[in-house]
């Protein structure tokens, strides 16, 4: 009898609308946009979130500062990341980006900056095909496409969330 009662209790909890609500299990609409399915406007902006999930500014700061993830500070100075050493000067300073750019513009630049700035040296962080590589001439073994993106869709959304916090101080 005790086993039967315990089984009923587990079934009651499992079927509970509270435990199966979208708040706890995540929204059904939050599907990741594949790199090949990203839609750019005529200026290179990407209006639609890549994940449908809000970015985490703290994780975005980590992406920007980490040499193992985004390494954005290798090319950009960011006053709000002053504790991270060796900021670069190749790209523009990003300390007030949250005032200067929209989320859609930033998403487009991170996904594939060449859509906004033709000829830029900034990497396309969410591109997997269409690369021009000299591997055949040098190593005879170029990497085969599709390549994995440099950042995940959520890492891009996290980075955008951080960049939107950057205001002139």
PLY file of the C-alpha trace (Angstrom):
ply
format ascii 1.0
element vertex 169
property float x
property float y
property float z
element edge 168
property int vertex1
property int vertex2
end_header
0.00 0.00 0.00
2.85 2.36 0.83
4.36 1.83 -2.68
0.98 2.58 -4.28
0.61 5.81 -2.29
4.13 6.92 -3.17
3.47 6.20 -6.86
0.29 8.28 -6.78
2.18 11.16 -5.16
4.90 11.04 -7.84
2.28 10.94 -10.59
0.42 13.87 -9.07
3.60 15.95 -8.90
4.68 14.98 -12.40
1.34 15.94 -13.89
1.20 19.20 -11.96
0.65 22.22 -14.23
3.14 24.14 -12.10
5.97 21.72 -12.93
5.13 21.59 -16.62
4.56 25.32 -17.07
6.58 27.25 -19.67
8.16 29.25 -16.84
9.94 26.15 -15.52
10.48 24.20 -18.72
11.31 27.11 -21.03
9.23 28.68 -23.76
8.39 26.54 -26.76
9.16 29.45 -29.11
12.79 29.76 -28.05
14.36 27.86 -30.92
17.90 28.69 -31.98
18.33 30.23 -35.43
20.88 28.24 -37.44
23.78 30.22 -38.93
22.50 29.64 -42.48
19.02 30.90 -41.53
20.02 34.31 -40.12
18.20 37.12 -41.93
20.07 40.40 -42.45
18.47 43.69 -43.49
19.98 45.84 -46.23
22.41 47.44 -43.75
23.56 44.18 -42.15
21.37 44.32 -39.03
19.66 41.18 -37.67
16.38 42.01 -35.95
15.42 38.54 -34.74
17.09 37.11 -31.65
19.17 34.03 -32.40
17.77 32.20 -29.37
14.55 33.89 -28.24
16.13 34.00 -24.79
17.41 37.27 -23.28
21.16 37.59 -23.04
23.05 37.66 -19.75
25.30 40.76 -19.55
27.69 39.10 -17.07
28.24 36.17 -19.43
28.62 38.61 -22.32
31.39 40.43 -20.45
33.12 37.08 -20.00
32.84 36.35 -23.74
34.39 39.72 -24.56
37.20 39.52 -22.00
38.17 35.86 -22.31
41.04 35.01 -24.62
39.50 31.53 -24.95
36.03 32.65 -26.05
35.39 35.89 -27.95
38.62 37.75 -27.18
36.99 41.04 -28.25
39.44 43.08 -26.17
42.29 41.90 -28.40
41.03 44.43 -30.97
38.73 46.77 -29.00
39.26 48.96 -25.95
36.41 48.69 -23.41
36.67 50.95 -20.36
34.18 48.78 -18.43
36.57 45.81 -18.80
39.64 47.70 -17.59
40.69 44.81 -15.32
41.27 42.71 -18.46
44.81 43.34 -19.78
45.95 44.09 -23.32
43.11 45.99 -24.98
43.59 46.48 -28.70
43.28 49.45 -31.00
42.46 47.72 -34.29
38.71 48.17 -33.89
36.73 51.07 -32.47
36.46 51.65 -28.74
33.27 50.02 -27.41
32.86 51.90 -24.12
29.64 53.64 -25.21
28.29 51.11 -27.72
24.96 50.83 -25.88
24.22 54.42 -26.84
25.52 54.22 -30.39
24.08 50.94 -31.73
20.82 49.00 -31.56
20.58 45.33 -30.61
19.81 44.46 -34.25
22.93 46.30 -35.47
25.13 44.62 -32.87
23.66 41.19 -33.66
24.42 41.69 -37.35
27.97 42.83 -36.65
28.66 39.85 -34.37
27.06 37.30 -36.69
28.92 38.53 -39.79
30.52 41.97 -39.63
31.25 41.93 -43.38
27.52 42.50 -44.02
27.84 45.89 -42.28
31.51 46.77 -42.86
32.77 45.32 -46.13
36.46 44.50 -45.92
36.66 44.56 -42.12
39.15 42.26 -40.40
36.63 41.45 -37.65
35.75 37.75 -37.68
32.25 36.52 -38.47
31.36 34.87 -35.15
28.27 32.96 -36.34
29.19 31.99 -39.88
29.85 28.39 -40.90
30.27 28.43 -44.69
31.61 30.60 -47.51
35.10 31.15 -46.15
38.07 32.02 -48.34
41.06 30.13 -46.97
44.55 29.62 -48.38
44.81 26.15 -46.77
44.95 24.27 -50.06
48.03 26.19 -51.20
49.86 25.95 -47.88
48.86 22.79 -46.04
47.04 20.79 -48.72
44.47 20.11 -45.97
42.05 23.03 -45.59
39.27 22.55 -43.07
36.08 21.26 -44.63
32.88 23.27 -44.37
30.63 23.66 -42.57
32.90 24.86 -39.80
31.53 25.35 -36.29
30.69 28.98 -35.45
33.20 30.81 -33.27
30.45 31.72 -30.79
27.17 30.00 -29.98
23.89 31.78 -30.58
23.46 32.33 -26.84
27.00 33.69 -26.47
26.16 36.25 -29.15
22.94 37.22 -27.33
24.89 37.46 -24.05
27.50 39.69 -25.69
24.78 41.95 -27.10
23.23 42.23 -23.64
26.60 43.33 -22.23
27.28 45.77 -25.07
23.87 47.39 -24.53
24.93 48.23 -20.95
27.95 50.20 -22.17
27.13 53.88 -21.82
29.26 57.01 -21.77
30.20 57.61 -18.15
0 1
1 2
2 3
3 4
4 5
5 6
6 7
7 8
8 9
9 10
10 11
11 12
12 13
13 14
14 15
15 16
16 17
17 18
18 19
19 20
20 21
21 22
22 23
23 24
24 25
25 26
26 27
27 28
28 29
29 30
30 31
31 32
32 33
33 34
34 35
35 36
36 37
37 38
38 39
39 40
40 41
41 42
42 43
43 44
44 45
45 46
46 47
47 48
48 49
49 50
50 51
51 52
52 53
53 54
54 55
55 56
56 57
57 58
58 59
59 60
60 61
61 62
62 63
63 64
64 65
65 66
66 67
67 68
68 69
69 70
70 71
71 72
72 73
73 74
74 75
75 76
76 77
77 78
78 79
79 80
80 81
81 82
82 83
83 84
84 85
85 86
86 87
87 88
88 89
89 90
90 91
91 92
92 93
93 94
94 95
95 96
96 97
97 98
98 99
99 100
100 101
101 102
102 103
103 104
104 105
105 106
106 107
107 108
108 109
109 110
110 111
111 112
112 113
113 114
114 115
115 116
116 117
117 118
118 119
119 120
120 121
121 122
122 123
123 124
124 125
125 126
126 127
127 128
128 129
129 130
130 131
131 132
132 133
133 134
134 135
135 136
136 137
137 138
138 139
139 140
140 141
141 142
142 143
143 144
144 145
145 146
146 147
147 148
148 149
149 150
150 151
151 152
152 153
153 154
154 155
155 156
156 157
157 158
158 159
159 160
160 161
161 162
162 163
163 164
164 165
165 166
166 167
167 168
